[in-house]
Amino acid sequence: MPYENKQDLPVAVKNNLPSHAQDIFKEAFNSAWDEYKDKEDRRGNDSREEVAFKVAWAAVKEKYHKNADDKWVKK
């Protein structure tokens, strides 16, 4: 299910990612949700939601990383 706003994001995302990273996650998740709606567009047996989560986290990791204090910070 796509997310309409950042308040709808999972608690683990809201409690750990900075605001901008949450925006990236939401947009990437929603885009992947649309792009991979058909099972034949996905690799393996991952569900639509699993693929969207993988895409969203990959997008976040393009711009952010965890620092020594285990906090997500901009690269």
Contacts in CASP RR format, 6 or more apart in sequence:
PFRMAT RR
TARGET T0000
AUTHOR 0000-0000-0000
METHOD contacts of the structure
MODEL  1
MPYENKQDLPVAVKNNLPSHAQDIFKEAFNSAWDEYKDKEDRRGNDSREE
VAFKVAWAAVKEKYHKNADDKWVKK
1 33 0 8 1.000
1 49 0 8 1.000
2 29 0 8 1.000
2 30 0 8 1.000
2 33 0 8 1.000
2 34 0 8 1.000
3 9 0 8 1.000
3 26 0 8 1.000
3 29 0 8 1.000
3 30 0 8 1.000
5 26 0 8 1.000
6 14 0 8 1.000
6 19 0 8 1.000
6 22 0 8 1.000
6 23 0 8 1.000
6 26 0 8 1.000
7 14 0 8 1.000
9 22 0 8 1.000
9 25 0 8 1.000
9 26 0 8 1.000
13 22 0 8 1.000
13 25 0 8 1.000
14 22 0 8 1.000
16 72 0 8 1.000
17 25 0 8 1.000
17 60 0 8 1.000
17 64 0 8 1.000
17 72 0 8 1.000
18 64 0 8 1.000
18 72 0 8 1.000
18 73 0 8 1.000
18 74 0 8 1.000
20 63 0 8 1.000
20 74 0 8 1.000
21 60 0 8 1.000
21 63 0 8 1.000
21 64 0 8 1.000
21 72 0 8 1.000
24 56 0 8 1.000
24 59 0 8 1.000
24 60 0 8 1.000
24 62 0 8 1.000
24 63 0 8 1.000
24 64 0 8 1.000
25 56 0 8 1.000
25 57 0 8 1.000
25 59 0 8 1.000
25 60 0 8 1.000
26 56 0 8 1.000
27 59 0 8 1.000
28 55 0 8 1.000
28 56 0 8 1.000
28 58 0 8 1.000
28 59 0 8 1.000
28 60 0 8 1.000
29 52 0 8 1.000
29 53 0 8 1.000
29 55 0 8 1.000
29 56 0 8 1.000
30 52 0 8 1.000
31 55 0 8 1.000
32 51 0 8 1.000
32 52 0 8 1.000
32 54 0 8 1.000
32 55 0 8 1.000
32 56 0 8 1.000
33 48 0 8 1.000
33 49 0 8 1.000
33 52 0 8 1.000
35 41 0 8 1.000
36 42 0 8 1.000
36 48 0 8 1.000
36 51 0 8 1.000
36 52 0 8 1.000
36 55 0 8 1.000
37 48 0 8 1.000
42 48 0 8 1.000
42 51 0 8 1.000
46 54 0 8 1.000
60 72 0 8 1.000
63 74 0 8 1.000
63 75 0 8 1.000
64 72 0 8 1.000
64 73 0 8 1.000
64 74 0 8 1.000
64 75 0 8 1.000
65 72 0 8 1.000
65 73 0 8 1.000
65 75 0 8 1.000
66 72 0 8 1.000
66 73 0 8 1.000
67 73 0 8 1.000
END
